Amino acid sequence: MQVIVIGSGRVGATLAHELVRLEHDVVVIDEDARLLEAVADLDCLAIAGVPIDQEVLRRGGIETADAVCCCTGSENMNVMAAEIARSIFQVPRVLVRSFTPWNAATLRELNFDTVSGTEIVVERMLQELHALPDSVAYTLFGHAVRFQELEVTNPRELKETLGAVRQGTAVLLGCVRTGVLLSPDAFDQAQVKAGDRLILMHIAAGEY
């Protein structure tokens, strides 16, 4: 399969490495030539150029591409590149990286195949938490952390929990409210409601 990866940051470079490992024909495009160093050791074509420039895309073989994966750190850039790939070059499969669940939902309504890292990570955590109803412990990058799904019954009792978040010994990853996943910046912590389910990551003392 001929795949164009737009963006050579952590996501794009990792995706390119995996695609090459799986023996696909890979082209990586990024306007920052320094980021392309992350794929310098790969058997792929790396192009420095603006990924919404049609001539740059043509140099990358977009006219015969089977798929385009838009993975830059800019959601607007990802959407514009995806629209060009889909509407102008009729690429059969176009994937768009999204950073927030609500933007991902909007993009899906526009018929974009959208991947939201936030949704994937939180969904995986929820799966693990449901396997162990209280919490699940991991070692991440050498640090002991514990993920917890906390169902709110009385918001007034959350003072200690939210205090830990403010002090940096816990991280609030999201809130599930009436079946909708909200990121931490999408709701006011002071307005947590009964029935909300908070997804927390507790960090061992001295290891944050």
Residue, then its C-alpha position, 0 to 999 in steps of 0.5 A: m500500500q502506498v501511504i503518505v504520512i503528513g507530519s513527522g512529529r511523534v505520531g507521524a514518525t512512529l506511524a511511518h516506522e510501523l508502516v515501513r516495518l509492515e513493508h508499505d511504500v511510505v512518503v513522509i511530508d513535513e514543512d519542518a525539515r528538522l522533524l524529518e530527521a526522525v525518519a532519516d533512517l527509514d526506507c521512505l521518501a521524506i519531503a520538506g514542504v508545506p503539506i497543503d501545497q499541491e505541488v508538494l503533494r504531487r512530489g509525494g505521489i499523492e495522485t497514486a496514493d492509497a491512503v493519506c494520514c494527516c498527523t501534524g500537530s495542527e488540527n487545522m493543517n490536518v483538516m486542510a490537508a485531508e480535504i485537499a487529498r479527498s476532494i482534489f486528488q480523490v485519495p481512497r482513504v484519508l485519516v485525520r488526527s484530532f486532538t479533542p473528542w468534540n472536534a473529532a465528533t464534528l469531523r466525523e459529521l463531515n465524513f472524515d475518518t478521524v482518530s482522536g488520541t484522547e478518545i483512544v487513551v481514555e477508552r483504553m483506561l476505562q476498559e482497564l478500570h472496568a476490569l478492576p472496578d476500583s483502580v489499576a496500577y502501572t509503571l509509566f516511564g519508570h514512575a508508579v502511577r495509578f488510574q482510577e475511575l471515580e463516580v461522583t455521588n456527592p460533589r462536596e466530598l471531592k475537595e481532597t481529590l481536586g486538591a491533589v489535582r491542583q497540587g500535582t499529585a494527581v492528573l484529571l484526564g477526563c470526565v464522563r457525563t451522561g455518556v459523553l467524554l469531556s476533556p479536563d478543559a471542557f468542564d469546570q471542576a467547581q461544577v462537578k455533578a453527581g453522576d459524573r465519572l472522573i478519570l484520574m491518574h494518581i502519581a507516587a509521591g516524589e515521582y512527578 
